[in-house]
Amino acid sequence: RAWRRGGQWRIWLPGRPPAGPGRAAGPDQADDEVAAERVNAERVAADLQDAVTVAALVREQAAAGAEPATVPAEPAACPPGDGSALAECTAVCKVFGGFTAVREVSLSVRPGEIVGLLGANGAGKTTLIRMLLGLLRPSAGQVALFGAPPSRQTRARLGYLPQSLGLYDDLTCAENLSFSAGVFGAAAPVLTGDLAGYAGVQVGQLPLGVQRRVAFAQALAHRPDLLILDEPTSGVDPLGAARLWQTIQSAADAGAGVLVTTHNMEEAGECDRLVIMADGGVVATGTAAQIIGAGQVTVVESPSWARSFMQLEQAGLPVALAGRGLRVPGVPPAEVQQVLGAGARAYQAPATLEERFFELVRS
């Protein structure tokens, strides 16, 4: 009944409302609260994503005799070393004709850490990854895998999940896994849980979310020391995504390094360190808290959010809808208030990582 979300664990406790004035805590609830104090936990109101995840858990548990969905075993722990980078690029550039896709980017991934590579489409993330893999030659700068130039020998120690998934549509899931494991000289893994039912189905006939989970299992099949994952949870349901991240964290705990790209800012909370790219270059690095820093956003309260949204949009301001409220990153409240007039209220609040990301990319 537990799943990962945004770098934290969330635990579903059905039918146990929090104790309050005039309500005695039951024995199970008291045990839960004692355990919560030991692990620095707190009760929070469930949101829509939690509800979708819990609904999936209920369906799982209601299936009589069904084995809970599982994820592949984590990669083997990296052999002890001096903590040097598993993957590293130094001031790399990539030019296609007159277009510079990557400019002066330096990045490293060390054993046991999860590095998140963030950026909008066209920021240069995939091009950078292809240079790290040795599939593209840098126009300038240096790239190393396990301390050596990318090669078949160094690539044999990593697991790669591309956006295109790397699966053969006309092979079944089991055949794809068997082929991939055989290339690396490993035994083919066995699909378990709900994925077991797809073992004999051709990949081209599966939903995208299931295909992505099979591709993830394929990337882990030979127990790599380094994982490079390009949008690993795109198209995957919340519970499936949570379990993929659980496996990624287990891999890092076992000593593997992980480089992952994502558009999901909540998933960025799973990463130890973030690298944000825009227009081919790095615009920020650090933890999520370091990147947000003292960033502020203007919040708008209005009796008619639709009218206020239109006013701000027509004024060319970067407004975003959050529920029925409006948030305007990178613009002071006075400027927003001037556009809206007296019918709405604008004030400052701490920015989220998504808003800080938008501000960095926009600037």
N, C-alpha and C positions, 0 to 999 in steps of 0.2 A: 504493500500500500504506500510505498514511497517512490518518489521520482525526483530527478534533478531538474532545476529550473533556475537559470541565471546565476549559476555558481553556488546555489544553495540546495538543500534537500527540503522537499515539501512532503508531509505525511498526512494522509487522509484518515481521519478518525470519525467514521460514520456514526451518527446518532448520539454524539457526545457533546452537547452544547457547553460552552464555558461556564463555570460556576460564577454566580453573581450574587448581589444582595438578595437574601431570602431564599437562595437555592443552594442546597448542600451538594457538595461534590461526591459522586459515587466512588466506590473503591477503584474501578478501572480508571476513572478520570483522575483521581488523586495520584494513582501510579503514573499516569501520563504526565501530570504536571511536575512530579518529582523528577521524572526522566528528562523532561524539557529543561528544568533548571540545570541539570548536569551537563547538557550539551548546548546551553545558551540558545534555547529555542523559544519561540513565542507563537501564540495563536494569531492568525491573520484572517481577514474576510476573504473568502474565495472569489475569484473573478471568473470571467467567461472561459479563459484558457484552462483554469483549474477544473471547471465544470465539465469541459469536453474531455479532459484527461480522466477524471473520475468516472465519467460515463463509459469510457473504454475499459477501465479497470472492472467496472460492474459487469459489462458484457463478458469479459474474460472469465471472471469468477463464477458467472452464472452458467457457463458452458460445462455441463456435467462431465466430469472426468477429463476435461481438457487440460493439457499441460500449459502452465503460464508461458507467455511469449518470452523468449530469452534472446540474448545477444551472443555473438561469438566470443570465445575465450580471448582474453587480452593478449597482446604480443608478449614475446619473451622479454625478460628484463635485459637491458643492455649490459654488457660486461663491464665490470668496474673500470673506471678510467680517471683521467684528470679533469673531467668536466668540460673538456674542450667542445667546440661547436660540432654538432652532427651535420648541419647544413649552414652555409655561410656565403653571403655575397658582399662584395666590397665595391662601392661606387660603380655599380653596373649601369650600363646604358644599352638601349636597343633602338636602333633607327631602321625604319622601313622606308627607303627612298627619302622623301623630304619630311617624313613624319617621325617624331620621336615618341615612342610608346612608353619607354622607361628611361628616367633621367636620374643619374647619380644616386642610386638606391643602395643602402647598406642594411643588412639584416642578418640575424643569426638565430639558430634554434639549438638549444642545449639539452642534454639528457634530462628527462623528467619535467620539462616545461611545455606549456601549451601557449603558442604564439598565435594571436588572431590577426589576420590581414584583412583590413576593412577598406572599402572604397566603392564608389558607384561603378556602374558598368562603364567600361572604357578607361578606368583609372590606371590600368596596367598590371593588375593583380595576376591574371592568368599568364600574361607574357613573362612576368617575373618568375612564376612557378616553372614555366617551360624552360627558362634558362637554368634554374636550379637543378632541374632534372637532366640537363644536357641535351634537351630536344631542340633548343635554339642556342646559337652561339652569340654571346654578348658582343655588341659593337665596341664596348669599352668596359673596363673593370674586370674583376675576377670572381669566379664561382668555385666553391668546394663542397663536396659531399664526403663526410667522414674523413676530412683532412686531405682529400685528393680530388683531382678534376673529375667531374661526372663521367662515369663509364658503366659498362655492363656489370663490372664487379661491385662498384659502389651502389648502383641502382638495385642490385639484388638484395640489399639490406633495408630497402624502404617499401612501404605500401602506399600506392597512389590511387586516389579516387578523383577522376576528372569530372568536369561538368557533364561531359558526354557519356559518363558512367563506364565506358570500356567493356560493355557486355555485348555478346553476339545474340541478336534478336532471334535467329533461327535455331539456337541451342536452348535446351532446358536450363533451369537454374542449376541443377546438379551437374550438368555437363559443363557449364561455364566455370563453376567452382573447381571441378576436376581438371579442366584444361589449365586454368590459371595456376593451381597448386602444382601441377606437373611441370610447368615451365620453370618454377622455382625449386623443383626437386622435393616438394613437400607432399604429405598425404592430404587428400581432399577432405575438407571439413564436412561435417554432416549438419544440414539445416535442422534446427530444432524449433519447438514452439509452433506458433502459427505459420512460420515460414516453411515448416516441413511439408505442409499441404501443397506448396508450390514447387516442390523439388522436380516433378516431372512435367511442369508446364513451360512452354517456350517463353522466353523473356519478352518477346515482342507482343505477347498477349496479356501481359501483366500491367496493372496500374503503375503510374510513375513512382508513387511512394514505395511500393513493394520492390520495383526495380532498383531503387536507390538503396534500399536495405540489403538487397542481394549483392549489389556492387560493393557495399561497405564490408560485407562478409568476405568478399573476394579479396579486398585490399588487405584483410587481416589473415588470409589463409596461410601464408608462409611465415607468420609470426615476425613481422619486421621490427627493426630498431627505430625507425623513423616513419611517421605517418604524414603524408601531404594530402590534405583533403580540401577539394574545391567545392564549396557549397554542399556539404555532406547531408544536410537535413532539408534541403529544398524539396517541397512536395510531400514531406513526411508528416503524418499526423502528430499532435503534441505528445502523446504517450510514446510513440515510436521514436520521436526526436529526443525525448528525455532519456530513453534507454540507449540510444546511440551515444549521447553525451556521457552517460554513465560508463560505457565501454571506453570512450576516449580518455576519460579521467583515470580509469583503471590502467590503461596503457601508460599514461604519464606516471602514475604511482609506481608502476613496475620498472620505470627507468627510460621508457621510450620518449623521444621528442615528438612534438606534434606542431605542424603548421597548418592552420585552417583558415579558409576564407568564409565570410558570412555576411549577409545583408541584415541579419537579425540582431539588433542591438542588445536585446536581452541575452542572447547566446554569448555575446561578447563578455558577459560577466563570468563565463566559464573559463576565460583565458587568463593566464598569469600576466601576460603582457600584450599590448595592442600596438599595431603599426597601421596608421591611417594614410592611405594614398589618395592623391587627387592629381589629375593631369599628368600622370606618369611619375610623380615625385612623392616623397614622404612629407606630410604636413604636420604629423604629431606622432609621438611614441610614448609609451608608459602604461601604467595601469588605468583602468576606467576612471578611478577617482582622480588620478593625476591629470588625465586629459580633461575631465570636466572642470577641475579646479574650482575657482570661484565664479564660474560661468553663471550668468543670469538669463532669464527669459521673461518676456512680458506676457502676462496672463490677462485675458479679456473676459469680463463677465457682462453679458448683454441679454436683455429680454428677448431679442431676436438674433440668435447666433448666425442664421442664414444671411440676414441683412448686413450684419457687421462683417461677416466673412467676405461678402461681395465688395463692401467698401474698401477693406484692406487689400483685397486682391486687385481691385481697380487702381489702387494707389501704388501698386508694384511692391507691396511688402510680403515677406515670406510667411504667410499665415498657415497654420495647420489646425485641423479640428481634432480635439481630444474629448471624446464623449460629446457633450453639448457645450463645452467650453472651447475657447480659442487660445492658441499659444503662438507668439511671434518671436522667434529667436533673433538675437543680434540687433534688435531695434529698441531704443529706450521708450519707457511708458509715455513720456510727454509727446513723442512723435506719433505714437499710436493713438493717444487720446485726441490729438489734433485732428486726425483723420475721422475718428468716430463721433466727435462732438460730445454733448452732455448726456446722451442716451445710454452710454455704456461706461464701464469702469475698467481702467487699465492699471496694473500694478506688477511689480517684479517678484519673481520666485526663482529658486535654484533650477538650473537647467538640467535636463536629462542628457545621457550620453548621445542619444539620437539627435537632440537639438544642437549639442556641441559639435557633433559630426557634421551636421548640415551647415553650421556656421563656418567651420573650417573649410569645407569643400566650396562653399559659396564665396568665401574670401579669396 
